[in-house]
Amino acid sequence: MAKQFSLQETLGYVLDSSDGEDKHWLDIITPSRKEIKASTADDHRITRPVWNKWVERLPMMYNPGPNVTVDEFLVPFRGHCPFRQYMPSKPAKYGIKIWAACDSKTSYAWQMQVYTGKSVSGNQKKDPGTRVVLDVTEGLRGHTIFCDHSFTSHALSQELLKRRLTMVGITGKNKPELPPALLVTKGRACFSSMFAFTETQSLVSYCPKKGETVLLLSTLHRDASVSSRDDKKPTIILDYNKSKGGVDNLYKMVATHTCKRKTARWPMALFFNMLDVSALNSYVLWCDTRPEWHSGKSFRRRLFLEELGKALVAPLMENRQHPPCTPASLGVLNKARRPLEVENEASTSHTEATPRKKMRCFFCSREKDRKTTVMCRTCTNPICRSHAVYHAYCLQCADS
């Protein structure tokens, strides 16, 4: 299992192209203050090498199902970060915002992108929501993209159709391309639906209660079908509700079993999230390739994380059992062990020679009742000064 789903291989070593030297991920996510001050132009420059290497490997291991969810989630962090966001609707409220594209059924994180704030140049050709969806869905063909009102637009649907991708998403009422008839709420009956169609798109306006409407845009559906339930919801809304929570479920599963620790450095908070997402993706791959593994248990993910942790530390534990082979490395190991052995011997002899409390001398009679704190180094019996033997040392030997 360690060979198939090793986090060490997923993260590993990365190559920093700026200086041509190999750097470990720990050197990248714990930058110096000089590097932090020099990163004013690109706030994500510090962690970008290891982040890009990690994100490149996510699509290589899994092909998502027909439905893909694109949404945002927040990595909790309240320390200093140049692109920390405040989102009151999220549980953490403060943190690093990440856009993610994941499988709607398994919540496998297929592509992710860190939001580092608005562009400094300010000359973006595309809408930010459109750009994000096109970036995180790069390489997908024949899938259906589900997104919320912050991404859905007419321009996005046309761009996705060029890539042979369909889209279903809830849209805001402030879009200029919406027909005015679909925005009217006065006089609408509850559970009523209004449809509008073009050559490539379908719009539905659903009234869940009096004075309120919900608008959805779809390039997948081409009919005005309505369910037979009591609320008479259109099929577009039912399909959207079924697949819209892929990223939310990803965040919930990552927050349930996490390895994060309290830290004041945002690169470390981002790295902890990378480990959690990698562990979740490994669990999805493991269950897809071995569906019979603990199939009747509801805590399969916890069992998988336990086995994954043991598999990751097993090679390191085996290396510690065997001493180094070369004489040079063996000499370094013995030199490092010698001070510890001397310290252990000193602490042991001190414990044997000095008891925790005063005790009666072993050789004196009960009438004398002599109490002492000195013990014999051989038999550990308490002895007083009259029955103890002392050796004479010079000042130089006594100090050593």
C-alpha positions in Angstrom: 0.0 0.0 0.0 2.9 2.4 0.7 4.1 2.1 -2.9 0.7 2.9 -4.4 -0.3 5.8 -2.1 2.8 7.2 -0.7 2.6 10.9 0.4 6.4 11.0 0.1 6.2 10.3 -3.6 3.3 12.7 -4.0 5.2 15.6 -2.3 8.8 14.5 -2.4 11.6 16.8 -3.6 10.9 19.6 -6.0 13.2 21.5 -8.3 13.4 25.3 -7.9 14.1 26.5 -11.4 15.2 29.9 -10.2 18.5 28.8 -8.9 18.7 25.2 -10.3 19.2 23.6 -6.9 17.2 20.7 -5.4 15.3 21.8 -2.3 13.2 19.8 0.1 9.6 20.8 0.7 10.4 21.8 4.3 12.9 24.4 3.1 10.2 25.9 0.8 7.3 26.0 3.2 9.4 27.5 6.0 10.9 30.6 4.2 13.2 33.1 5.9 12.2 36.6 6.6 14.3 37.9 3.8 12.4 35.7 1.3 9.1 36.8 2.7 10.0 40.5 2.2 11.2 39.8 -1.3 7.9 38.2 -2.3 5.8 41.3 -2.5 5.2 41.0 -6.2 3.9 37.4 -6.0 2.6 36.5 -2.6 2.3 32.8 -3.5 5.9 32.7 -4.8 7.2 31.1 -1.6 5.1 28.0 -1.9 4.4 27.9 -5.6 7.1 25.3 -6.5 5.9 22.6 -4.2 2.2 23.6 -4.8 2.6 23.3 -8.6 4.4 20.0 -8.4 1.7 18.6 -6.1 -1.2 19.9 -8.2 0.3 18.5 -11.4 0.0 14.9 -9.9 -3.6 15.1 -8.9 -5.1 14.5 -12.4 -2.6 11.8 -13.2 -4.0 9.3 -10.8 -7.8 9.5 -11.3 -10.4 10.1 -14.0 -13.4 11.8 -12.5 -17.0 10.7 -13.3 -19.4 12.4 -15.6 -20.2 15.1 -13.0 -17.6 17.5 -11.7 -18.2 20.2 -9.1 -16.3 23.5 -9.1 -16.5 25.5 -5.9 -14.4 27.3 -3.2 -13.5 26.4 0.3 -11.5 28.0 3.1 -8.3 26.7 4.8 -8.7 28.0 8.4 -5.9 30.4 9.3 -6.0 33.5 11.4 -2.3 34.5 11.3 -0.7 37.1 9.1 -1.0 36.2 5.4 -1.0 38.7 2.5 -4.0 37.0 0.8 -6.0 35.9 3.8 -9.8 36.2 3.2 -12.8 36.9 5.4 -15.8 34.8 4.4 -18.6 35.0 7.1 -20.6 32.2 5.4 -17.8 29.7 6.0 -17.3 27.9 9.3 -13.7 29.2 9.8 -14.6 32.7 8.5 -10.8 33.6 8.2 -8.3 31.6 6.1 -6.8 31.0 2.6 -9.4 30.6 -0.2 -8.9 27.7 -2.6 -10.8 27.0 -5.7 -11.2 23.3 -6.4 -12.7 21.0 -9.0 -13.6 17.5 -7.7 -15.6 14.5 -8.6 -19.2 15.1 -7.5 -19.7 11.5 -6.2 -16.3 10.6 -4.5 -15.1 14.2 -3.8 -11.7 13.4 -5.3 -9.8 16.7 -5.6 -8.9 16.7 -9.3 -7.5 20.3 -9.6 -7.0 23.1 -7.1 -5.9 26.8 -7.3 -5.0 29.3 -4.5 -6.7 32.7 -4.6 -3.9 35.3 -4.0 -6.1 38.4 -4.4 -7.0 40.7 -7.3 -4.6 41.1 -10.2 -2.1 44.0 -9.7 -2.2 44.8 -13.5 -6.0 45.0 -13.6 -6.2 44.1 -17.3 -7.9 40.7 -17.1 -9.5 39.8 -20.4 -12.0 37.3 -18.8 -14.3 37.4 -15.8 -12.5 36.0 -12.7 -15.2 33.3 -12.3 -14.9 32.3 -15.9 -11.1 32.2 -15.7 -11.2 30.0 -12.6 -13.5 27.4 -14.1 -11.6 27.2 -17.3 -8.3 26.8 -15.4 -9.4 24.0 -13.0 -11.3 22.1 -15.7 -8.4 22.1 -18.2 -8.0 18.6 -19.7 -11.6 17.5 -19.1 -13.8 16.3 -22.0 -17.3 15.1 -22.0 -18.1 16.0 -18.4 -20.8 18.2 -16.8 -19.6 21.1 -14.7 -21.8 22.1 -11.7 -21.1 25.5 -10.2 -22.8 28.2 -8.2 -23.8 31.8 -8.9 -20.2 33.2 -8.5 -19.1 31.3 -11.6 -22.2 30.7 -13.8 -22.5 33.0 -16.8 -23.5 32.9 -20.5 -19.8 33.5 -21.6 -18.7 30.6 -19.4 -21.2 28.2 -20.9 -20.1 29.0 -24.4 -16.4 28.5 -23.6 -17.2 25.2 -22.0 -19.1 24.0 -25.0 -16.0 24.7 -27.1 -14.2 22.2 -24.9 -17.1 19.6 -25.2 -18.2 20.3 -21.7 -21.7 21.0 -20.4 -22.7 23.1 -17.5 -25.4 23.3 -14.9 -25.3 26.2 -12.4 -27.4 28.6 -10.4 -27.2 32.2 -11.7 -27.8 35.6 -10.1 -30.6 37.9 -11.1 -28.2 40.7 -12.0 -27.0 39.0 -15.2 -27.7 41.2 -18.3 -28.4 38.3 -20.6 -31.4 37.0 -18.5 -34.9 37.6 -20.0 -37.0 40.0 -17.9 -40.0 37.7 -17.9 -38.1 35.2 -15.8 -37.3 37.7 -13.1 -40.9 38.7 -12.4 -42.1 37.4 -8.9 -45.4 39.3 -8.6 -48.3 37.0 -9.3 -46.3 33.8 -9.5 -47.9 30.7 -8.0 -45.8 28.6 -5.6 -44.0 25.7 -7.1 -44.4 27.1 -10.6 -41.7 27.0 -13.3 -40.9 29.1 -16.3 -38.5 28.0 -19.1 -36.5 29.8 -21.8 -34.5 28.0 -24.5 -31.8 28.9 -27.0 -29.9 26.8 -29.4 -27.4 25.7 -26.8 -28.9 26.8 -23.4 -31.8 26.3 -21.1 -33.0 28.7 -18.4 -35.5 27.9 -15.7 -37.1 30.2 -13.2 -38.6 28.2 -10.2 -40.7 29.8 -7.5 -40.2 27.8 -4.2 -42.3 30.2 -2.2 -44.3 33.5 -2.6 -42.1 36.4 -3.7 -39.0 34.4 -4.4 -37.5 32.8 -7.5 -34.5 30.6 -8.3 -32.7 30.8 -11.6 -30.6 28.1 -13.2 -28.7 27.9 -16.4 -28.0 24.6 -18.2 -26.4 23.4 -21.4 -27.1 19.8 -20.6 -30.9 19.8 -20.5 -33.0 20.5 -23.6 -36.6 20.0 -22.3 -39.0 21.5 -19.8 -39.4 18.4 -17.7 -40.8 18.7 -14.1 -40.8 16.1 -11.4 -43.9 14.5 -10.1 -43.2 15.4 -6.5 -45.3 17.7 -4.4 -43.0 20.7 -4.9 -42.9 20.1 -8.7 -39.2 20.9 -9.0 -37.7 20.9 -12.5 -35.3 18.2 -13.5 -32.5 20.8 -13.8 -32.8 21.7 -10.1 -32.9 18.1 -9.0 -29.8 17.3 -10.9 -28.0 20.4 -9.6 -28.9 19.6 -6.0 -27.6 16.1 -6.4 -24.1 17.1 -7.6 -23.5 20.6 -6.2 -22.0 19.5 -2.9 -18.8 17.8 -4.1 -16.4 20.4 -2.8 -18.4 20.9 0.4 -18.2 17.2 1.1 -14.4 17.4 0.4 -14.0 20.1 3.0 -16.1 18.2 5.5 -14.1 15.0 5.1 -10.8 16.8 5.3 -11.9 18.6 8.5 -13.1 15.3 10.2 -9.7 13.6 10.0 -6.9 16.2 9.7 -3.2 16.4 10.5 -3.0 20.1 10.9 -1.4 21.7 14.0 -1.4 25.2 15.4 0.9 27.4 13.4 1.5 31.1 12.8 2.9 30.5 9.3 0.5 30.4 6.4 2.8 28.1 4.3 2.6 25.5 7.0 -1.3 25.8 7.1 -1.3 25.3 3.4 1.0 22.3 3.6 -1.2 20.7 6.2 -4.2 21.0 3.9 -2.1 19.4 1.1 -1.5 16.4 3.3 -5.1 16.1 4.2 -6.3 16.3 0.6 -3.6 13.8 -0.5 -4.8 11.3 2.2 -8.4 11.7 1.0 -7.5 11.2 -2.6 -5.5 8.1 -1.6 -8.6 6.8 0.2 -10.7 7.3 -2.9 -8.2 5.5 -5.1 -7.9 2.6 -2.6 -11.6 2.1 -2.3 -12.2 2.2 -6.1 -9.5 -0.4 -6.8 -10.5 -2.6 -3.8 -14.2 -2.2 -3.2 -14.4 -5.3 -1.0 -12.0 -3.9 1.6 -13.9 -3.5 4.9 -17.1 -3.0 2.8 -19.5 -3.5 5.7 -17.9 -0.9 8.0 -18.9 2.7 8.2 -15.4 3.9 9.5 -13.4 2.6 6.5 -11.6 6.0 6.1 -10.3 5.9 9.7 -9.0 2.4 9.2 -7.3 3.4 6.0 -5.6 6.4 7.6 -4.2 4.1 10.3 -2.8 1.7 7.8 -1.5 4.5 5.7 0.4 6.1 8.6 1.9 2.8 9.6 3.0 2.2 6.0 4.7 5.6 5.8 6.7 5.2 9.0 7.6 1.5 8.5 10.6 2.1 6.2 12.0 4.7 8.7 11.6 2.3 11.6 13.4 -0.4 9.7 16.3 1.9 8.9 16.8 2.7 12.5 17.1 -1.0 13.4 20.2 -1.5 11.2 23.4 0.4 12.0 25.2 2.1 9.1 27.6 0.0 7.0 30.4 2.4 6.2 33.1 3.1 9.0 32.7 6.8 8.7 28.9 6.8 9.3 29.4 4.2 12.1 31.9 6.5 13.8 29.5 9.5 13.6 26.8 7.3 15.2 29.0 6.1 18.0 30.2 9.6 18.7 26.6 10.8 19.0 25.7 7.9 21.2 28.6 8.3 23.7 27.4 11.4 25.5 24.0 9.8 26.0 25.5 6.7 27.4 27.7 8.6 29.9 24.7 10.7 30.9 22.6 7.6 31.5 25.3 6.0 33.6 25.7 9.1 35.7 22.0 9.4 36.3 21.8 5.7 37.2 24.7 5.8 39.7 23.2 9.0 41.2 19.9 7.3 41.7 21.4 4.3 43.3 23.7 6.3 45.6 21.1 8.8 46.8 17.6 7.6 48.0 14.6 9.7 47.7 14.2 10.1 51.5 16.2 9.5 54.7 16.4 5.9 55.9 17.9 4.2 59.0 21.4 2.9 58.6 21.5 -0.8 57.8 24.4 -1.6 60.2 23.6 0.6 63.2 21.3 -0.6 66.0 17.8 0.7 66.5 18.8 2.4 69.7 21.1 4.8 67.7 18.4 5.4 65.0 20.9 7.0 62.6 19.1 8.4 59.4 21.1 8.8 56.2 20.6 9.7 52.6 23.7 7.7 51.3 23.3 4.2 49.8 25.8 1.6 48.9 26.6 1.4 45.2 26.7 -2.4 45.3 23.9 -3.6 47.5 22.0 -0.2 47.7 21.6 -0.5 51.5 21.4 2.8 53.4 24.7 3.5 55.3 25.8 6.2 57.6 29.3 7.9 57.6 30.7 5.5 60.2 30.0 2.5 57.9 30.9 4.1 54.6 34.2 4.0 52.8 35.4 7.2 51.0 38.1 7.4 48.3 40.5 10.3 48.1 40.7 12.2 44.7 42.7 15.2 43.7 41.0 18.3 42.6 41.6 17.6 38.9 40.1 14.1 39.0 37.3 15.1 41.2 36.1 17.7 38.7 36.2 15.1 35.9 
